[in-house]
């Protein structure tokens, strides 16, 4: 499903600069001339070559530490030249340690870049988020920026829309580059010791991930699709203050079938969003670029070509993640389920039939969750949210958002989340 990928081993080679070389709040350039390379990397047999400002690594040397200092809050950016012939794709890494590392690299087969956690035991990357590179996929090189502040991971591709994901698994570590793709124009910024708001401002985003550089929209959303001059981007339309509370806001035109896919292969058709299968454990998962308020409604119109017309809606309420299923996972039943053993009663409902259009609606309120199927109220659940365990591992790429999932039988989705 593309959510995991094998990457090169953890970096363990010479470092670039000492801790004193990175004053807080300033981008510091590395390797501006061959003499800046560490002595071990300037040797003829080091595996590194300098060609017109480009640093070339061969298979003998696949990683470079960019500092000997351990950072919690820091960022790195560089220009990486993509090549279809290299053995190992280039990746920028944050918080590298024996526990793993956060990594940003391009996908070998899809026009996206992935951010995730690399497990040290097997070198597999678990995806936390993506950035769409379709509009610049023909370019020979990309300017990549990757930063960590607290539990926020923030990245940009070619000065585009900032993206954000949140994760607390890795707390500190080294900065590094892995891979055998050429790179140049490397810069590092130390953000440790700065107030969070100031550190975010230096990266051109606010605490919600909104772009402060004036070139993009909201973190976590794909760039605008090609359209008529002067048309609004999906991000600007989604966040427009003129949308009255209570109006349904269609997500179909805002979703990118590649960058918003968490699992499986999706495409945009005349009927809506179509899942082609290939998802983890048979399920295809999609995360719309929508940040729900405290109270909202989430509606999905769906149909299945054949087989099980089963869908799941992933929601967030009181800071906790829940799943609404119209089939209960084992037959014609519907229920809400949350962290641990928390779940509403399984209610028997007519099984949605393949070849027919159905509608599932969820109302999220401060004190309850209500689920509807084909216009009929099925479940009203009033859990004690305060007593439920906090959600720490999301089914989505980004905790705190909404999502949909379907069985791998070719299900067409029309998605209409709204805030009321």
BADOPA-306262 format. One line per 10 residues: their letters; for each residue x, y, z of C-alpha. Coordinates in nm, 2 decimals, padded with zeros to 4 digits, always signed. Layout:
N
a) X:Y:Z; ...;
This chain:
420
xxxxxxxxxx) +00.00:+00.00:+00.00; +00.31:+00.23:+00.00; +00.28:+00.30:+00.37; +00.61:+00.14:+00.44; +00.93:+00.14:+00.25; +01.28:+00.00:+00.30; +01.55:+00.26:+00.35; +01.92:+00.27:+00.40; +02.08:+00.19:+00.74; +02.11:+00.44:+01.02;
xxxxxxxxxx) +02.38:+00.69:+00.96; +02.71:+00.63:+01.14; +02.97:+00.83:+00.96; +03.17:+01.16:+01.00; +03.00:+01.47:+01.13; +02.98:+01.81:+00.97; +03.01:+02.07:+01.24; +03.05:+02.11:+01.61; +02.75:+02.22:+01.84; +02.89:+02.57:+01.87;
xxxxxxxxxx) +02.85:+02.62:+01.50; +02.47:+02.63:+01.52; +02.35:+02.94:+01.71; +01.98:+02.91:+01.79; +01.74:+03.06:+01.53; +01.98:+03.09:+01.24; +02.01:+02.88:+00.92; +02.37:+02.77:+00.89; +02.51:+02.67:+00.55; +02.72:+02.35:+00.54;
xxxxxxxxxx) +02.97:+02.23:+00.28; +02.98:+02.55:+00.06; +03.32:+02.44:-00.08; +03.51:+02.11:-00.09; +03.74:+02.22:+00.20; +03.43:+02.23:+00.43; +03.39:+01.86:+00.41; +03.52:+01.67:+00.71; +03.88:+01.54:+00.66; +03.77:+01.18:+00.63;
xxxxxxxxxx) +03.53:+01.27:+00.35; +03.80:+01.46:+00.15; +04.01:+01.14:+00.11; +04.01:+01.00:-00.25; +03.87:+00.67:-00.12; +03.60:+00.82:+00.11; +03.32:+00.75:-00.13; +03.24:+01.12:-00.17; +03.29:+01.34:-00.47; +03.25:+01.71:-00.52;
xxxxxxxxxx) +03.13:+01.82:-00.86; +03.02:+02.18:-00.92; +02.88:+02.22:-00.57; +02.70:+01.88:-00.57; +02.81:+01.62:-00.32; +02.80:+01.27:-00.47; +02.79:+00.96:-00.24; +02.85:+00.62:-00.38; +02.73:+00.28:-00.24; +03.04:+00.27:-00.02;
xxxxxxxxxx) +02.92:+00.57:+00.18; +02.54:+00.61:+00.20; +02.51:+00.85:+00.50; +02.66:+01.17:+00.65; +02.59:+01.31:+00.99; +02.53:+01.68:+00.96; +02.62:+01.76:+01.33; +02.78:+01.60:+01.63; +02.52:+01.76:+01.86; +02.19:+01.61:+01.97;
xxxxxxxxxx) +01.89:+01.82:+01.89; +01.53:+01.81:+02.00; +01.41:+02.11:+01.79; +01.59:+02.16:+01.47; +01.56:+02.16:+01.09; +01.76:+02.08:+00.78; +01.71:+02.17:+00.42; +01.89:+02.08:+00.10; +01.86:+02.04:-00.27; +01.85:+01.68:-00.37;
xxxxxxxxxx) +01.89:+01.56:-00.73; +01.66:+01.27:-00.81; +01.78:+00.98:-01.01; +01.60:+00.66:-01.12; +01.93:+00.47:-01.13; +02.05:+00.51:-00.77; +02.05:+00.22:-00.53; +01.93:+00.42:-00.23; +01.70:+00.73:-00.25; +01.81:+01.04:-00.06;
xxxxxxxxxx) +01.65:+01.12:+00.27; +01.69:+01.40:+00.53; +01.67:+01.26:+00.89; +01.59:+01.42:+01.22; +01.63:+01.28:+01.58; +01.85:+00.99:+01.46; +01.92:+00.76:+01.75; +01.93:+00.39:+01.84; +01.55:+00.42:+01.88; +01.50:+00.52:+01.51;
xxxxxxxxxx) +01.47:+00.84:+01.32; +01.23:+01.07:+01.14; +01.29:+01.05:+00.77; +01.18:+01.25:+00.46; +01.24:+01.11:+00.11; +01.07:+01.07:-00.22; +00.87:+00.76:-00.32; +01.03:+00.56:-00.59; +00.71:+00.48:-00.78; +00.46:+00.76:-00.68;
xxxxxxxxxx) +00.49:+01.14:-00.73; +00.51:+01.21:-00.36; +00.76:+01.25:-00.08; +00.70:+01.06:+00.24; +00.77:+01.15:+00.61; +00.78:+00.87:+00.86; +00.97:+00.68:+01.13; +01.24:+00.44:+01.03; +01.27:+00.14:+01.26; +01.63:+00.06:+01.34;
xxxxxxxxxx) +01.57:-00.32:+01.34; +01.46:-00.36:+00.98; +01.51:-00.02:+00.82; +01.14:+00.01:+00.72; +00.97:+00.35:+00.71; +00.63:+00.38:+00.87; +00.45:+00.67:+00.69; +00.32:+00.97:+00.90; +00.25:+01.20:+00.61; +00.32:+01.29:+00.25;
xxxxxxxxxx) +00.39:+01.59:+00.02; +00.26:+01.60:-00.34; +00.55:+01.63:-00.59; +00.33:+01.57:-00.90; +00.36:+01.93:-01.03; +00.74:+01.92:-01.00; +00.80:+01.55:-01.06; +00.97:+01.62:-01.39; +01.23:+01.84:-01.22; +01.58:+01.70:-01.18;
xxxxxxxxxx) +01.61:+01.83:-00.83; +01.40:+01.93:-00.53; +01.45:+02.18:-00.25; +01.35:+01.98:+00.07; +01.29:+02.13:+00.41; +01.23:+01.91:+00.71; +01.20:+02.03:+01.07; +01.09:+01.91:+01.42; +00.95:+02.13:+01.70; +00.82:+01.94:+02.00;
xxxxxxxxxx) +00.57:+01.68:+01.87; +00.54:+01.86:+01.54; +00.71:+01.75:+01.22; +00.70:+02.02:+00.94; +00.81:+01.98:+00.59; +00.80:+02.17:+00.25; +00.88:+02.07:-00.10; +01.01:+02.33:-00.34; +00.89:+02.62:-00.12; +00.54:+02.49:-00.15;
xxxxxxxxxx) +00.26:+02.44:+00.10; +00.39:+02.34:+00.44; +00.28:+02.00:+00.57; +00.25:+01.89:+00.93; +00.22:+01.57:+01.13; +00.24:+01.51:+01.50; +00.43:+01.23:+01.68; +00.59:+01.18:+02.02; +00.79:+00.85:+01.97; +01.13:+01.01:+01.91;
xxxxxxxxxx) +01.24:+01.29:+02.14; +01.59:+01.39:+02.03; +01.88:+01.28:+01.82; +02.12:+01.37:+01.54; +02.07:+01.53:+01.20; +02.18:+01.33:+00.90; +02.15:+01.26:+00.53; +02.11:+00.91:+00.39; +02.12:+00.78:+00.03; +02.32:+00.79:-00.29;
xxxxxxxxxx) +02.13:+01.08:-00.46; +02.34:+01.39:-00.51; +02.28:+01.69:-00.28; +02.39:+02.05:-00.23; +02.29:+02.38:-00.06; +02.26:+02.21:+00.28; +02.15:+02.43:+00.57; +02.07:+02.35:+00.94; +01.88:+02.55:+01.19; +01.90:+02.50:+01.57;
xxxxxxxxxx) +01.57:+02.57:+01.74; +01.64:+02.44:+02.09; +01.59:+02.69:+02.36; +01.36:+02.91:+02.17; +00.99:+02.97:+02.26; +00.77:+02.74:+02.05; +00.59:+03.02:+01.88; +00.91:+03.19:+01.78; +01.06:+02.86:+01.65; +00.74:+02.80:+01.44;
xxxxxxxxxx) +00.76:+03.16:+01.31; +01.11:+03.10:+01.19; +00.99:+02.81:+00.99; +00.71:+03.02:+00.84; +00.41:+02.84:+01.01; +00.18:+02.91:+01.31; +00.09:+02.65:+01.57; -00.19:+02.51:+01.35; +00.05:+02.47:+01.05; -00.09:+02.77:+00.86;
xxxxxxxxxx) +00.16:+02.91:+00.61; +00.31:+03.24:+00.71; +00.54:+03.28:+00.41; +00.25:+03.37:+00.18; +00.32:+03.09:-00.08; +00.09:+02.81:+00.04; -00.21:+02.72:+00.24; -00.26:+02.50:+00.55; -00.01:+02.23:+00.65; -00.13:+01.88:+00.57;
xxxxxxxxxx) -00.32:+01.98:+00.25; -00.21:+01.92:-00.11; -00.13:+02.20:-00.35; -00.41:+02.33:-00.56; -00.51:+02.12:-00.86; -00.46:+02.27:-01.21; -00.75:+02.49:-01.28; -00.86:+02.83:-01.43; -00.66:+03.13:-01.35; -00.77:+03.30:-01.03;
xxxxxxxxxx) -00.95:+02.99:-00.89; -00.92:+02.93:-00.52; -00.70:+02.65:-00.40; -00.86:+02.37:-00.21; -00.70:+02.48:+00.11; -00.82:+02.84:+00.09; -01.17:+02.72:+00.01; -01.17:+02.48:+00.30; -01.07:+02.75:+00.55; -01.27:+03.03:+00.40;
xxxxxxxxxx) -01.44:+03.23:+00.69; -01.74:+03.30:+00.47; -01.87:+02.94:+00.49; -02.16:+02.96:+00.74; -02.17:+02.71:+01.02; -02.42:+02.44:+00.93; -02.35:+02.43:+00.55; -02.22:+02.11:+00.41; -01.87:+02.14:+00.27; -01.79:+01.89:+00.00;
xxxxxxxxxx) -01.44:+01.73:+00.04; -01.44:+01.57:-00.31; -01.27:+01.86:-00.48; -01.02:+01.90:-00.19; -00.89:+01.55:-00.17; -00.58:+01.44:-00.36; -00.61:+01.07:-00.42; -00.24:+01.02:-00.38; -00.13:+01.26:-00.10; -00.44:+01.20:+00.11;
xxxxxxxxxx) -00.43:+00.82:+00.08; -00.31:+00.65:+00.40; -00.36:+00.30:+00.26; -00.45:+00.15:-00.07; -00.47:+00.30:-00.42; -00.73:+00.57:-00.49; -00.84:+00.76:-00.79; -01.08:+01.05:-00.86; -01.36:+00.96:-01.10; -01.68:+01.14:-01.22;
xxxxxxxxxx) -01.87:+00.96:-00.95; -01.64:+01.04:-00.66; -01.33:+00.89:-00.51; -01.27:+00.53:-00.61; -01.07:+00.28:-00.41; -00.88:+00.02:-00.62; -00.77:-00.20:-00.34; -00.42:-00.29:-00.22; -00.47:-00.15:+00.13; -00.33:-00.29:+00.46;
xxxxxxxxxx) -00.52:-00.60:+00.58; -00.76:-00.55:+00.30; -00.87:-00.20:+00.40; -00.82:+00.12:+00.20; -00.80:+00.44:+00.41; -00.83:+00.80:+00.30; -00.77:+01.11:+00.51; -00.95:+01.43:+00.38; -00.76:+01.76:+00.45; -01.02:+01.87:+00.71;
xxxxxxxxxx) -00.96:+01.98:+01.07; -01.29:+01.93:+01.25; -01.41:+02.16:+01.53; -01.54:+02.04:+01.86; -01.89:+01.97:+01.72; -01.95:+01.87:+01.36; -02.13:+01.63:+01.13; -01.95:+01.39:+00.89; -02.15:+01.24:+00.60; -02.04:+00.98:+00.34;
xxxxxxxxxx) -02.24:+00.88:+00.04; -02.10:+00.54:-00.08; -02.16:+00.24:-00.31; -01.98:-00.08:-00.37; -01.94:-00.24:-00.71; -01.95:-00.59:-00.56; -01.90:-00.78:-00.24; -01.92:-00.61:+00.10; -02.06:-00.26:+00.10; -01.88:-00.19:+00.43;
xxxxxxxxxx) -01.73:+00.14:+00.53; -01.57:+00.29:+00.84; -01.57:+00.66:+00.93; -01.28:+00.76:+01.15; -01.36:+01.06:+01.37; -01.22:+01.26:+01.66; -01.42:+01.36:+01.96; -01.29:+01.51:+02.29; -00.94:+01.46:+02.17; -01.00:+01.08:+02.12;
xxxxxxxxxx) -01.03:+00.88:+01.80; -01.33:+00.67:+01.73; -01.45:+00.45:+01.44; -01.80:+00.42:+01.31; -01.87:+00.10:+01.12; -02.18:+00.01:+00.93; -02.10:-00.36:+00.95; -01.95:-00.41:+01.29; -01.66:-00.60:+01.13; -01.85:-00.92:+01.13;
xxxxxxxxxx) -02.19:-00.88:+00.96; -02.50:-00.66:+00.94; -02.44:-00.45:+01.25; -02.33:-00.09:+01.33; -02.14:+00.05:+01.62; -01.89:+00.31:+01.75; -01.55:+00.19:+01.89; -01.27:+00.37:+02.06; -00.95:+00.32:+02.24; -00.91:+00.00:+02.44;
xxxxxxxxxx) -01.24:-00.19:+02.49; -01.46:+00.12:+02.46; -01.74:+00.05:+02.22; -02.11:+00.11:+02.18; -02.36:-00.17:+02.16; -02.36:-00.35:+01.82; -02.70:-00.27:+01.66; -02.84:-00.49:+01.39; -02.91:-00.30:+01.07; -03.00:-00.40:+00.71;
xxxxxxxxxx) -02.67:-00.48:+00.53; -02.59:-00.22:+00.27; -02.61:-00.38:-00.07; -02.36:-00.36:-00.35; -02.47:-00.17:-00.66; -02.68:+00.08:-00.45; -02.60:+00.42:-00.32; -02.61:+00.44:+00.06; -02.54:+00.73:+00.31; -02.38:+00.72:+00.65;
xxxxxxxxxx) -02.39:+01.02:+00.88; -02.23:+01.09:+01.21; -02.31:+01.37:+01.45; -02.03:+01.46:+01.69; -02.14:+01.65:+02.00; -01.98:+01.74:+02.33; -02.16:+01.47:+02.52; -02.25:+01.20:+02.25; -02.19:+01.04:+01.92; -02.49:+00.96:+01.69;
xxxxxxxxxx) -02.48:+00.74:+01.38; -02.73:+00.72:+01.10; -02.75:+00.48:+00.80; -02.97:+00.57:+00.50; -03.15:+00.84:+00.70; -03.24:+00.63:+01.00; -03.08:+00.68:+01.34; -02.90:+00.36:+01.44; -02.69:+00.44:+01.75; -02.67:+00.72:+02.00;
xxxxxxxxxx) -02.37:+00.67:+02.24; -02.30:+00.88:+02.54; -01.96:+00.77:+02.66; -01.78:+00.93:+02.95; -01.51:+01.09:+02.73; -01.30:+01.19:+03.03; -01.27:+00.82:+03.15; -01.17:+00.69:+02.81; -00.80:+00.64:+02.74; -00.63:+00.90:+02.52;
xxxxxxxxxx) -00.56:+00.80:+02.17; -00.18:+00.77:+02.10; -00.17:+00.57:+01.77; -00.39:+00.70:+01.49; -00.53:+00.49:+01.21; -00.46:+00.80:+01.00; -00.14:+00.98:+00.90; -00.24:+01.26:+01.13; -00.41:+01.23:+01.47; -00.70:+01.47:+01.52;
xxxxxxxxxx) -00.85:+01.45:+01.17; -01.12:+01.25:+01.01; -01.10:+00.96:+00.76; -01.28:+00.69:+00.57; -01.20:+00.33:+00.51; -01.35:+00.06:+00.29; -01.30:-00.30:+00.21; -01.10:-00.39:-00.09; -01.39:-00.46:-00.32; -01.40:-00.14:-00.53;
xxxxxxxxxx) -01.61:+00.11:-00.33; -01.69:+00.46:-00.47; -01.69:+00.73:-00.21; -01.86:+01.07:-00.22; -01.74:+01.26:+00.10; -01.93:+01.55:+00.26; -01.79:+01.64:+00.61; -01.93:+01.96:+00.76; -01.91:+02.17:+01.07; -02.23:+02.27:+01.24;
